[in-house]
Amino acid sequence: MTLDPVHVEGIADLASAIARTVDDTDHPDLAQTVWEEYLPLYDDGPVVEPLGEKRLRAADVEDAALSEPPFPTVHGVDSGTINPTTFQNGLVIDVAQAAMAAVPSDLDLHRSRHLVATVHASDTTISFPEDWTTYDDGYSRQRVLHAPRVDRYAEGVVHALSLYLAESTHARYHANVVSDLLILDGPLYPTELLSWRERDQPLAELAAEATPRAVVESYVRLVEEFVERGVPIIGFVKSPSGGTLTRALRSRGVRSPWPDDTALFRRLLARSKDDKRVTDQLTFTSWLVSRGGTDGALAADGDAFGLERALAPEAYEVTTMYVYDPRVDICYRIEAPYAAVEDSDDRDALTRQVVHDVAVGRGPPPAVKKADELARIGRPEKASLRRKFEHRLDSERVRTYDEVRWEE
């Protein structure tokens, strides 16, 4: 049933009432003040600090797209899942497939997959085979991962473990084919797992168990492999939501109107003329070292989730830059290990590559888009896979009223 026009207008009137109480005309000035006066940001040591010269930069979209990219080949890796599914026999399962894409294309590489099915079982006596097995004539591998027992959050746990283990394993398995640059579709480290320690007690205890730590370790070893080979690795975060800066500003009594750091940087980087958004230039920050929030675990003085580090501790630190694309009004966060951007020439090359790729792709880099397409499991395929699970498990999945309501 659709809304009656009178109710549509009623809702719009509510928006007008809210708008009359909000004045954001000074937000750009405040964002500029934060950039100029609050960075570096300290809290018992630097939490966010510039790497090299602190600058706000701009590049003409057409010039950036037509420029010669610094890296001849770029690889992207991504992982997609069927989404967590609960069955009437007590199992909660999610399945992830990871794929790697190359620009220029590599069809054999595109064929390869890593599949991970993570299972949470109410019966703690159940065990599953956890060895990797090959299929598709040796192009792909698959395994079952037994999730640690948790009373709550079972669906979130199986989702995160499947997604991150598939992605990091696939990236490490094919690391030898990456000669110039690897871009992860998402953060450099498994942010969701790292955040478990900052949430309530059950998740914090779960984070200390062997399985989650092994997944985090997979990313740490991935970074080590690329640093040791001298090949840069970065993460391209399409929808960043961290709040290290904004939280710190509020704790210092600074009126921070932004819900997260990305909103702050979008306000800082967006440009307008005659009250219209300027859309012919990409704007971006210089690189920053981030040691707040989940980034703190891999800071030089962080505990790295209790894992041993083969490199100097500072090599793993998360560095970031923000790129704003006014054509779609989206701000992206790019992450790299400190070792990959310590040298100013390396920072410049990565910056130019990212700006070029965003200009060309009108969004994420082409290698990331291609990896996303390869790894994505479409809605019809998800429905088909769930039916196959029901048949082979001899147990129907637990349906919710919303599924019936929307005929999913």
C-alpha positions in Angstrom: 0.0 0.0 0.0 1.5 3.3 -1.0 1.5 6.5 1.1 -1.3 8.9 0.6 -0.1 12.2 -0.8 -1.2 14.0 2.4 1.1 11.8 4.4 4.0 12.3 2.0 3.6 16.1 2.6 3.4 15.5 6.3 6.7 13.7 6.3 8.2 16.4 4.1 7.0 19.0 6.7 8.9 17.1 9.4 12.1 17.4 7.3 11.4 21.2 7.0 11.1 21.4 10.8 14.4 19.6 11.2 16.1 21.8 8.6 15.1 25.0 10.4 17.1 23.9 13.5 20.2 22.8 11.5 22.7 25.3 10.1 25.8 23.8 8.4 27.1 26.9 6.7 30.1 26.9 9.0 30.9 23.3 8.6 33.4 23.7 5.8 35.3 26.3 7.9 35.3 23.9 10.9 36.5 21.0 8.7 39.4 23.3 7.5 40.2 24.2 11.1 40.3 20.5 12.1 42.7 19.8 9.2 45.0 22.8 10.0 44.9 22.9 13.8 44.1 19.4 15.1 46.5 17.3 13.0 48.6 15.7 14.2 46.1 14.5 16.9 47.6 13.3 20.2 46.3 11.1 22.9 49.2 9.6 24.9 51.1 9.7 21.6 50.1 10.6 18.1 46.8 9.0 17.1 46.5 10.5 13.6 49.5 12.3 12.1 50.6 13.4 8.6 53.1 11.3 6.7 55.3 13.8 4.9 53.8 17.2 4.0 50.2 17.7 5.0 48.3 18.8 1.9 44.9 19.0 0.3 45.2 18.4 -3.5 43.1 18.4 -6.6 43.3 16.8 -10.0 41.4 17.6 -13.2 39.2 14.5 -13.9 40.0 14.3 -17.6 43.7 14.9 -17.1 43.9 12.2 -14.4 42.0 9.7 -16.5 44.2 10.3 -19.5 47.5 10.3 -17.5 49.8 7.3 -17.7 49.3 5.2 -14.6 52.5 4.4 -12.6 51.8 0.6 -12.4 51.5 -1.4 -15.7 49.4 -4.1 -14.1 47.0 -3.9 -11.2 45.3 -6.8 -9.4 42.2 -6.7 -7.3 40.8 -9.2 -4.9 37.3 -9.5 -3.3 35.1 -11.9 -1.5 31.3 -12.3 -1.6 29.0 -14.5 0.5 25.5 -16.0 0.3 24.7 -14.3 3.6 24.3 -16.1 6.9 21.6 -18.8 6.9 20.2 -20.5 10.0 18.8 -24.0 9.7 16.2 -25.8 11.8 18.8 -28.4 12.8 20.7 -25.7 14.7 23.4 -25.0 12.1 24.3 -21.4 11.1 26.2 -21.3 7.8 27.7 -18.7 5.5 29.7 -19.4 2.3 32.2 -17.0 0.8 33.9 -17.1 -2.5 37.0 -15.1 -3.2 38.3 -14.1 -6.7 41.2 -12.1 -8.0 41.0 -9.9 -11.1 43.8 -8.5 -13.2 44.0 -5.4 -15.4 45.0 -6.2 -18.1 42.9 -9.4 -17.9 44.2 -12.9 -17.0 41.4 -15.4 -17.8 43.1 -18.3 -16.0 43.4 -16.2 -12.9 39.8 -15.0 -13.1 38.6 -18.6 -13.2 40.2 -19.4 -9.8 38.3 -19.3 -6.6 38.6 -20.0 -2.9 35.4 -21.1 -1.2 35.0 -21.1 2.6 31.9 -22.5 4.4 31.9 -21.4 8.0 29.6 -23.4 10.3 28.3 -22.5 13.7 26.8 -25.6 15.5 24.7 -25.6 18.6 26.0 -29.1 19.3 29.6 -28.7 20.4 30.4 -32.3 19.8 30.1 -32.0 16.0 33.3 -31.8 14.0 33.9 -30.9 10.4 36.8 -31.7 8.0 38.8 -28.5 7.7 41.5 -29.3 5.1 41.6 -27.5 1.8 40.5 -29.6 -1.2 40.7 -28.8 -4.9 38.0 -28.7 -7.5 37.4 -27.3 -11.0 40.5 -29.2 -12.4 42.7 -27.7 -9.8 41.8 -24.1 -10.5 40.0 -23.7 -7.2 40.1 -24.8 -3.5 37.4 -25.1 -0.8 37.2 -25.9 2.9 34.8 -25.9 5.9 35.6 -23.7 8.9 34.2 -24.6 12.3 33.3 -21.4 14.0 33.9 -21.1 17.7 30.8 -21.4 19.9 29.1 -18.2 20.8 25.7 -17.7 22.4 25.0 -14.5 20.4 26.1 -13.1 17.1 26.4 -16.5 15.4 25.3 -15.0 12.0 27.8 -12.1 12.2 30.6 -14.5 13.2 30.1 -17.0 10.4 29.8 -14.1 7.9 33.0 -12.3 9.0 35.1 -15.5 9.2 34.0 -16.8 5.8 34.5 -13.5 4.1 37.9 -12.6 5.5 39.5 -16.1 5.3 38.4 -16.6 1.7 39.8 -13.2 0.7 43.1 -13.3 2.5 43.8 -17.0 1.5 43.1 -16.2 -2.2 45.3 -13.2 -2.1 48.2 -15.1 -0.6 47.7 -18.1 -2.9 48.0 -15.9 -6.0 50.5 -13.4 -4.5 53.2 -14.6 -6.9 51.3 -13.4 -10.0 51.1 -9.8 -8.6 54.1 -7.9 -9.9 53.1 -4.3 -9.6 50.1 -3.6 -7.2 47.4 -5.4 -5.3 44.2 -3.7 -4.2 41.9 -5.3 -1.6 38.3 -4.5 -2.0 37.9 -3.2 1.5 40.2 -2.5 4.4 43.9 -3.6 4.6 43.2 -5.6 7.8 39.9 -7.5 8.8 38.3 -4.5 10.6 35.2 -6.4 11.7 37.3 -9.1 13.5 39.5 -6.4 15.1 36.5 -4.6 16.4 35.3 -7.6 18.3 37.7 -6.8 21.2 36.1 -3.4 21.5 32.5 -4.7 21.7 30.7 -6.6 24.4 32.2 -9.5 26.4 31.2 -12.5 24.3 32.8 -11.1 21.2 35.8 -9.9 23.0 36.4 -13.5 24.4 35.7 -14.9 21.0 38.4 -12.7 19.4 41.0 -14.3 21.6 40.3 -17.8 20.3 42.4 -19.6 17.8 40.2 -19.4 14.7 39.6 -15.6 14.6 43.3 -15.0 15.4 44.3 -17.3 12.5 42.2 -15.2 10.2 43.8 -12.0 11.4 47.2 -13.6 11.1 46.4 -14.4 7.4 46.2 -10.7 6.7 49.4 -9.9 8.7 51.3 -12.5 6.7 49.8 -11.2 3.5 51.2 -7.7 4.3 54.6 -9.2 5.2 54.8 -11.2 1.9 54.2 -8.1 -0.2 56.5 -5.8 1.8 59.3 -8.4 1.6 58.8 -8.7 -2.2 58.7 -4.9 -2.6 55.2 -5.0 -4.2 52.7 -2.5 -2.8 49.4 -3.6 -1.3 46.5 -1.3 -0.5 42.9 -1.5 0.6 40.2 0.5 -1.1 37.3 1.2 1.3 34.2 2.2 -0.6 32.0 2.9 2.4 34.3 3.8 5.3 32.7 4.5 8.7 35.5 4.9 11.2 35.3 7.6 13.8 38.8 8.1 15.3 39.0 11.8 14.5 35.4 12.7 15.2 35.4 10.9 18.6 38.7 12.5 19.6 37.4 15.9 18.7 34.2 15.5 20.8 36.3 14.3 23.7 38.3 17.6 23.5 35.1 19.6 23.5 35.2 20.5 19.8 31.7 20.7 18.3 31.9 17.9 15.8 28.7 17.8 13.6 29.9 14.8 11.5 28.7 11.2 12.3 32.1 9.7 11.2 35.5 10.6 9.8 34.4 10.1 6.2 31.7 12.8 6.6 34.4 15.2 7.9 36.7 14.5 5.0 33.9 14.8 2.5 33.1 18.2 3.9 36.8 19.2 3.8 37.3 18.0 0.2 34.0 19.0 -1.5 34.1 22.2 -3.4 31.3 24.5 -4.6 30.9 27.5 -6.8 27.7 29.6 -6.8 26.1 27.0 -4.5 26.8 24.2 -7.0 29.1 21.3 -6.5 32.3 21.6 -8.6 32.5 18.2 -10.5 35.5 18.6 -12.8 38.1 17.9 -10.2 39.0 15.0 -7.9 40.2 16.2 -4.5 42.3 14.2 -2.1 44.4 14.4 1.1 48.0 13.6 1.6 48.7 10.4 3.6 48.1 10.1 7.3 49.2 7.5 9.8 46.2 6.2 11.8 46.6 4.5 15.2 43.2 5.0 16.6 40.3 2.5 16.9 40.8 -0.8 15.2 44.0 0.6 13.5 45.6 0.7 16.9 46.0 -3.1 17.0 48.6 -2.9 14.2 50.3 0.3 15.4 53.9 0.0 16.3 53.0 -0.1 20.0 49.9 -2.3 19.5 49.7 -5.9 20.4 49.0 -7.1 16.8 46.3 -9.4 18.2 49.0 -11.3 20.0 50.7 -12.3 16.8 54.4 -12.3 16.1 55.6 -9.8 13.5 58.5 -10.6 11.2 59.1 -7.0 10.2 59.7 -3.9 12.2 56.4 -3.1 14.1 56.0 0.3 12.4 56.0 -1.4 8.9 52.4 -2.7 9.6 50.9 0.6 10.7 47.8 1.7 8.8 48.3 4.8 6.7 45.3 6.4 4.9 44.4 9.0 2.3 40.9 10.1 1.4 39.7 10.7 -2.2 36.5 12.6 -3.0 34.8 12.1 -6.3 32.3 15.0 -6.8 30.7 13.3 -9.8 29.1 10.8 -7.5 29.5 12.8 -4.2 31.4 9.9 -2.5 34.5 10.0 -0.4 36.7 6.9 -0.4 39.4 5.8 2.1 42.6 4.2 0.9 44.7 2.2 3.3 48.3 1.0 3.0 50.9 -0.4 5.3 53.4 2.1 6.4 56.2 0.2 4.7 54.5 0.7 1.3 54.4 4.5 1.6 57.3 5.3 3.8 59.2 6.6 0.8 57.9 9.8 -0.8 58.3 8.4 -4.3 56.2 5.3 -3.4 53.5 7.6 -1.9 53.4 9.7 -5.0 53.1 6.6 -7.3 50.3 5.1 -5.2 48.5 8.5 -5.1 48.7 9.0 -8.8 47.5 5.4 -9.5 44.5 5.7 -7.2 43.5 9.1 -8.6 43.9 7.8 -12.1 41.8 4.7 -11.4 39.0 6.6 -9.7 38.9 9.1 -12.6 38.7 6.2 -15.1 36.3 4.1 -13.1 34.0 6.8 -11.8 34.3 4.9 -8.6 36.4 2.0 -7.4 39.5 1.1 -9.5 38.7 -1.1 -12.5 40.6 -4.1 -10.9 38.4 -3.8 -7.8 35.2 -3.5 -9.8 36.2 -6.6 -11.8 37.1 -8.6 -8.7 33.7 -7.6 -7.2 31.9 -8.8 -10.3 33.7 -12.2 -10.2 33.2 -12.7 -6.4 29.6 -11.5 -6.2 27.0 -14.2 -5.6 23.7 -12.9 -7.2 20.4 -13.1 -5.6 19.1 -16.0 -7.7 22.3 -18.0 -7.0 21.9 -17.3 -3.3 18.4 -18.7 -3.3 19.4 -21.7 -5.3 22.4 -22.4 -3.0 20.1 -22.2 0.1 17.7 -24.7 -1.4 20.7 -27.1 -2.1 21.8 -26.7 1.5 18.3 -27.5 2.7 18.2 -30.6 0.6 21.7 -31.9 1.5 21.4 -31.0 5.2 17.9 -32.5 5.3 16.8 -29.4 7.2 14.9 -26.4 6.2 16.3 -23.0 6.9 14.7 -20.8 9.5 12.5 -18.2 7.7 11.5 -14.8 9.1 8.3 -13.0 8.6 10.0 -10.3 6.6 11.0 -13.0 4.1 7.5 -14.1 3.7 6.2 -10.6 3.7 8.5 -9.6 0.8 8.4 -13.0 -0.8 12.1 -13.6 -0.7 
